[in-house]
Amino acid sequence: MQNLLQKYISEESLPQVLKLLEHDNLVVKIKNERRTRHGDYMRLPNGKHQITINSNLNEYRFLITLIHEVAHFEAYKTYGKFIKPHGIEWKRTFQHLMLPFLNPNIFPKSILPLLAKHFKNPKASSDTDANLALALKQFDEPNNKTYIFDVPLGHTFKLYNGKVFKRGNKRVKRFECVEVKTGKLYLFNPNAEVELIEN
């Protein structure tokens, strides 16, 4: 397990992570990028439990995602299978497991206040916390993508699936965008990454 994880997370976080994964019936797999999720947890038919994490995540997002999924496993073990996936039992477990990692030896000081705020009430995905998601993205490999909030009003952009949208007005937190082909209105988080189309 150590050999598998040491290229994805920091040396400082590794011993603690390995302790959390000391279960005979828990398997961790690293997957190629999946657009719809950073990781997942599932109980397998043979009674074992499996966690998968995307290989393309930066070390901080990888660690948060791994602990997020371990929290599902621990919540299942403690509270049983009838709890809500991201309910209060999971939130408490996630907070408890994450606390030892929230220190400047593991995370940059600039991110720690955002993490502290996020973990007061963790969400199903750290991506829904726009400030934290943007702070974490600065550690990603550079790419040719633009954030929705940087797309000028009325300009068009493309998603990874090829769909083309025109950026509209900002609501309270999200941006109205119209799919060019269908005329349907969609709401986008400000930190969604898209490919700008030159008008």
Helices and strands as residue ranges (DSSP letters): H 2-5, H 14-20, E 26-31, E 39-43, E 49-54, H 59-79, H 88-98, G 99-101, H 112-118, G 126-128, H 130-137, E 146-147, G 148-150, E 156-158, E 164-170, E 175-179, E 185-188, E 193-196
